[in-house]
Amino acid sequence: MDSIEKLAQGLYKENNSIIVYKNGIGYLVNKKKDEKINVRSISKTILALACGIVIGQYNDFDEYTYIYPIIKNKISLKNKKNERYLKQIKVKHLLTHTVGYRDILLMSEDINKFNIDNLLNEVINYPIYYRPGTHFLYSNASYYILSATLQEFIGTDLFKFIDENLFDPLNIKNAKADKYGAYLAGATKFYLSTDNLLNIGKLLLNNGKFEGRQIISQAWIEKMKNPLFKNDFEIKKNYLSEDYYGYSLWISKNGITFASGTGGQLIVLMEKSNTIIVTTNNESSNKDYKIKSDIDNIIEILNRG
């Protein structure tokens, strides 16, 4: 197992840290493992896990729940053309980026174009062109709507709920998250450390169980990992290829499941070999491709045994 640490050091030096965790043994490269950074789109995975916890606690909420009755009193629908599609949107459409938008929304390149304090109204009124569930388009808008939906349904601050029901059982302390207006950004801006992400990886790898405690149902974790929608715009790699999307997780054709955030934030699950690879990068987002390529090489060598 010492060769894994040497391999990681040799292949990968650009980011804050990397952990290769196999069969209960972890190897760390770079000592910034405790630094909390924006994990970017891995925030979507946190929100999907929170959704699973809500489903486990409430009998009248699941992925087939219609969102419009939950948020209708919090929005001002001026674009009446959206109404028929809004009434068809279910929680699962938010989880899978299949709301029906034609344009990619709320990414770092365009977020400043929106009024953050009125963001829910802005995304609800933004033109929806396709019937929900028929058109996959990866962006941040659906997870912001999911954030609002969850908070309005549970009737309390969503971050507090996540902190008590997910982070605390995972021994994640002093986590932070930013809001857009009244709601968590949802798709981004959770601030966690590499060790924190490793604990989330353990939860995913062990089908909702952490240190012997079932935090989320195995059925929900299996749904998160289920490849539901094909991504026609994936950048091909041997293993970290974004071929299919489940509930916040990417699934490659080679059977690797992973959560991915811009810049090289990764939680990679190699279930056959009981291995988790976690990386974080708090430097330039331009390192994303290099980081993923290096991890692809590490996966290849680990697979060779």
Sequence and secondary structure as in RCSB ss.txt:
>XXXX:A:sequence
MDSIEKLAQGLYKENNSIIVYKNGIGYLVNKKKDEKINVRSISKTILALACGIVIGQYNDFDEYTYIYPIIKNKI
SLKNKKNERYLKQIKVKHLLTHTVGYRDILLMSEDINKFNIDNLLNEVINYPIYYRPGTHFLYSNASYYILSATL
QEFIGTDLFKFIDENLFDPLNIKNAKADKYGAYLAGATKFYLSTDNLLNIGKLLLNNGKFEGRQIISQAWIEKMK
NPLFKNDFEIKKNYLSEDYYGYSLWISKNGITFASGTGGQLIVLMEKSNTIIVTTNNESSNKDYKIKSDIDNIIE
ILNRG
>XXXX:A:secstr
 HHHHHHHHHH  SSSEEEEEETTEEEEESS TT  EE TTHHHHHHHHHHHHHHHH TT STT BSHHHHGGG 
    GGGHHHHTT BHHHHHTT S BSS  SSTTTGGGS GGGHHHHHHHS B S TTS     SHHHHHHHHHH
HHHHTS HHHHHIIIIITTTT  S EE EETTEE SSS EEE HHHHHHHHHHHHTTTEETTEE S HHHHHHHH
S  EE TT    SSS   EE SS EE TTS EEEEETTTEEEEEEGGGTEEEEEE  S GGGHHHHHHHHHHHHH
HHHH 
